[in-house]
Amino acid sequence: MDRQYPFFFPGESDPRNLPATAVGVDAQWGAGHWNVNAEWQHFRMDYTVIPPFTESAGYGEVRLVVHPRWYVATRIGYMSPSAFPGWRYYEAALGYRAGKNELVKLEYEVQQGPTISSNQQNTLAIQFVTTLRPISLARH
């Protein structure tokens, strides 16, 4: 935290002296064609001139490999801060592994909660993910 942080108000104690705590859990499980991932985090920042700020966030994901190159997945997640309304999101994805280092994903996401223009935001995305070889400047 620093003096430019949005929740640092005039009259607040030195940011270095304000207590903050965090805890998180990351879990993974897989068997056969099924994979499950989940993560949960909780943060708390205590202040002297405003009430404590807390935030919880998490997601759960289930992925099914339907063929060595194809998978389907779904993810449900949330973010819940104490100072303003949080949001939830729901995702569904279809993935195709084009090669050893390439993945193409088609994903649809619905977000519920406050946004700039409305209460719900839907996104359709296509992603291309690749792995780059490490760059080495050493001479052989």
Backbone torsions as a table, in degrees:
resi	resn	phi	psi	omega
1	MET	NA	143.8	177.0
2	ASP	-139.1	178.0	-175.9
3	ARG	-68.4	-16.2	177.1
4	GLN	-91.1	-3.3	179.4
5	TYR	-62.9	137.3	-175.4
6	PRO	-57.1	-26.4	-177.7
7	PHE	-99.9	14.2	174.5
8	PHE	-95.8	111.7	-175.1
9	PHE	-106.1	156.1	176.2
10	PRO	-55.6	139.8	-179.4
11	GLY	89.6	-5.4	179.9
12	GLU	-73.3	154.5	176.6
13	SER	-64.1	165.0	176.3
14	ASP	-55.8	130.2	-177.6
15	PRO	-53.8	-32.5	179.4
16	ARG	-66.0	-20.8	-177.6
17	ASN	-99.4	-1.7	179.8
18	LEU	-85.9	129.1	-178.9
19	PRO	-75.7	147.9	175.0
20	ALA	-146.5	144.4	178.4
21	THR	-134.3	156.4	177.9
22	ALA	-151.7	149.2	175.7
23	VAL	-145.0	148.1	-179.9
24	GLY	-153.2	157.1	177.5
25	VAL	-134.9	134.2	177.0
26	ASP	-127.3	123.8	-176.4
27	ALA	-129.6	143.7	177.1
28	GLN	-138.2	145.2	177.4
29	TRP	-148.3	143.4	177.6
30	GLY	-150.9	143.8	175.9
31	ALA	-154.6	122.9	179.9
32	GLY	61.9	-124.7	-179.0
33	HIS	-88.7	-1.0	-175.0
34	TRP	-103.0	139.8	173.5
35	ASN	-135.4	137.7	177.6
36	VAL	-128.5	131.6	176.1
37	ASN	-127.1	144.0	176.2
38	ALA	-150.1	150.5	178.4
39	GLU	-147.6	141.7	176.2
40	TRP	-138.9	137.1	178.6
41	GLN	-136.1	145.5	176.3
42	HIS	-138.4	129.5	-178.4
43	PHE	-122.8	146.1	175.0
44	ARG	-141.6	128.0	176.4
45	MET	-122.0	121.5	-178.7
46	ASP	-94.6	139.0	180.0
47	TYR	-124.7	171.2	177.3
48	THR	-106.2	-24.2	-177.7
49	VAL	-106.9	-10.3	175.6
50	ILE	-134.2	163.5	177.3
51	PRO	-64.1	159.3	177.8
52	PRO	-57.4	146.5	175.8
53	PHE	-104.4	126.7	176.5
54	THR	-123.3	155.2	177.3
55	GLU	-150.7	132.7	173.5
56	SER	-119.1	143.1	178.4
57	ALA	-146.5	150.6	178.5
58	GLY	-171.4	168.3	175.1
59	TYR	-154.5	159.7	171.6
60	GLY	-133.7	138.1	-177.2
61	GLU	-134.8	138.5	174.7
62	VAL	-123.5	130.0	179.9
63	ARG	-127.6	136.0	177.9
64	LEU	-121.0	120.9	175.5
65	VAL	-84.4	113.0	-177.1
66	VAL	-93.6	-14.2	179.0
67	HIS	-163.3	154.1	-178.3
68	PRO	-52.3	-26.3	179.7
69	ARG	-101.7	-11.2	-173.2
70	TRP	-121.6	144.3	171.6
71	TYR	-146.3	159.6	170.8
72	VAL	-124.3	147.8	-177.4
73	ALA	-148.8	156.2	172.5
74	THR	-138.6	148.1	-178.8
75	ARG	-140.4	137.5	174.2
76	ILE	-123.4	132.0	-178.2
77	GLY	-143.9	168.8	179.8
78	TYR	-153.9	158.9	168.6
79	MET	-137.8	128.6	-174.8
80	SER	-132.1	90.9	176.3
81	PRO	-85.9	157.0	-178.9
82	SER	-82.3	-20.8	-172.8
83	ALA	-90.2	-15.4	-178.7
84	PHE	-157.5	165.6	-178.4
85	PRO	-62.8	143.2	178.6
86	GLY	-91.9	-165.6	179.1
87	TRP	-146.4	164.3	177.5
88	ARG	-124.8	151.0	173.9
89	TYR	-140.7	150.4	-177.7
90	TYR	-131.2	128.7	-177.2
91	GLU	-128.6	148.1	170.6
92	ALA	-134.2	137.6	-175.2
93	ALA	-140.5	150.3	172.9
94	LEU	-123.7	126.7	-177.6
95	GLY	-120.9	143.7	177.7
96	TYR	-130.4	122.4	178.3
97	ARG	-89.3	101.5	-175.2
98	ALA	-72.4	-31.1	179.3
99	GLY	-157.8	-175.6	-177.6
100	LYS	-58.4	-33.8	-175.7
101	ASN	-116.8	11.7	-177.0
102	GLU	-125.9	137.7	176.7
103	LEU	-134.8	132.5	175.7
104	VAL	-115.4	127.1	-177.8
105	LYS	-122.8	136.9	170.2
106	LEU	-112.0	123.7	-171.2
107	GLU	-137.2	141.0	174.7
108	TYR	-122.9	131.8	-178.2
109	GLU	-129.7	136.9	172.6
110	VAL	-115.3	125.7	178.3
111	GLN	-114.5	130.1	177.9
112	GLN	-116.8	132.5	-179.1
113	GLY	137.0	-174.1	-175.7
114	PRO	-67.6	131.3	171.2
115	THR	-133.9	176.7	-177.1
116	ILE	-67.6	-40.4	-171.3
117	SER	-107.0	-24.1	-177.7
118	SER	-157.3	-174.0	-179.9
119	ASN	-93.2	-6.5	-178.3
120	GLN	-144.1	136.4	-179.7
121	GLN	-128.5	125.5	178.8
122	ASN	-111.2	138.4	-177.9
123	THR	-135.3	130.3	170.7
124	LEU	-110.2	125.1	-174.8
125	ALA	-134.1	147.0	170.3
126	ILE	-118.2	127.9	-179.4
127	GLN	-120.6	143.1	170.4
128	PHE	-117.3	118.7	-177.7
129	VAL	-115.1	131.3	179.0
130	THR	-136.1	161.3	176.4
131	THR	-108.1	128.1	178.0
132	LEU	-98.3	143.0	176.8
133	ARG	-69.4	146.4	178.4
134	PRO	-59.8	142.7	177.8
135	ILE	-89.4	128.4	179.8
136	SER	-122.6	130.7	177.7
137	LEU	-98.8	1.7	179.9
138	ALA	-72.9	143.7	177.9
139	ARG	-91.8	148.0	179.4
140	HIS	-92.9	NA	NA
